[in-house]
């Protein structure tokens, strides 16, 4: 656990200088998740999704929001893809 905390501190300093470095943000999100800091992990996932708004990053963000207990925000993101014509099976896969 101490190694993760040290790595987090190093990466956080680096992210202050390189705030658009998706690789650094992704590693920070992963470390925060592993040590149980789900809210901070979700914050980093939001930054990643803003920089690279692709489906895989969106899915990671939704999961991070759910782990952090931010269910309304996660639901809002899911509902942006759901319309009245969306089949129930597709909704369940989101």
N, C-alpha and C positions, 0 to 999 in steps of 0.2 A: 504494500500500500504506500509506503514511503517513496518508492521509485515513481509511482504514478503521481504523487503530490509534487515531487521535484520536477517531473516532466511537464506537469501542468503549469508550474510557475515559469519555467523556461519558455514554454510555448505562449503563455499569456504575455510575457514581455515581448516576444517576437511579434505577436499579433498586434500589439500597440504600434509597432513600426510598419507592419505590413498587414493592414486591416482588410485588404482585399485578397489575401492569400487563402484560397479555398482549402488547400491541403492542410495548412496550419489550423484553420477553423474546424475542419473535419476531425483532425486528431484531438483537438480540444474537446469537441463534442463527445467523442468516443471515450476519452479519459474521464470526463465528468459523469458520463453514464456508468462507467465501471465503478466509480467510487460512490455512486448513489446521488450525485448532485443533478437531478433530472431537470430542474428549472434552468440551470445554467446551460445544460446540454441543449435544451430547447431553444435558448437564446442564440447559441452558436448555430444551430440548425436553421433558425430564421435568417441569420446573416448569410449562410451558405445558399439558401433558397433565393434570397434577394439577388445574390451575385450570379447564380446559375439556376434560373427557374425551369428546371427540367423535372420530369415526372419522378425519377428516382429520388431526387432531393426533396420533392414535395412529400412523397411517401415517408421518407425518413423523418421529416418535420412533423407530420401528423402523428407518427408513432411516438416521437419525443414529447409532443404536447400531451398525448394521452398518458404517458409514463409520469409526466410532471403534474398530472391532475388538471390540466387545462382543457377539459372536455368540450366546453363551449367553443373555444377557438378551433380545436380539431374538427368538431362537427361542422363549423362554418366553412372550413376548407373543403371538407368532403361534400357539403351541400352545393358548393359552387359548380360541381360537376354533375349534379343530379337535377334532372328536369322531370316533368310529368310523364314523359315517354320513356324514361330510363327503366329497363327491366329490373325487377327485384334481385335477380341473381347477380347482375352487374354491380348493384349497390353493395351487396354483401361482400363482394371481392375487393372493394375499395379500402 
